[in-house]
Structures are given as structure tokens and as C-alpha cells.
Amino acid sequence: MRTDRVRSLLGLAMKAGKLVSGEFLTEKAVKTGKATLVIAAEDASDNTKKMFTNMCTYYKVPLYFWGKKEDLGAAIGRDYRASLALTDAGFRDAVVKQIKSE
């Protein structure tokens, strides 16, 4: 049930233009200070997980590992996505609340 809520919030963020997806755009959002939250797929490669863990630690951006690549992609109406970055604090707070309550 909570998984559906997270998907809905990610979809709304995408439609509102407050979300970027894909490894390159997520990395760019973190490094430019626009990312408020990064979500990486649980089934992402070890290199991807390590890169985002190190990067988010350095830039002090919260990072969560949630869902599979298919889940992340389906939530935003795209194909597989290994990473997403939210660029809005309101969406960040709502998504974190739902992920923590799972």
C-alpha cells in the first residue's frame, strides 16, 4: 500500500517538473546543489550504489535505496531508471515519510 503512495508522489513530482531521472541528470542535480533527495534502485549495480553513496555523503544529500529499476521507471512513466533526484523540499518530505513508514 505504501509503495503505491511513493509511486504516486514520484509521478506527481515528475509532472510538476520537480524530479530528474537517470544517472547523469541525478549526478548533475546533486553536484549543483539542486537535489534535495536521491532515490536509487535496490537492484542498481554495486558501482552505481557506491557512487551515489559517496556523492550524497559528500554533498550532504539524503539517499534512499527503494524499489527496483522497473518500479522507479514505472512511477515516472519511463523505462528502467536506476536513480532519481527530487528537487523540491515538499516532495522530499512526503516521499521520505512514506518510505520510512513502509
Secondary structure, DSSP 8 states (H G I E B T S, - for coil): -HHHHHHHHHHHHHHTT-EEESHHHHHHHHHTT--SEEEE-TTS-HHHHHHHHHHHHHHT--EEE-S-HHHHHHHTTSS--SEEEE--HHHHHHHHHHHHT-
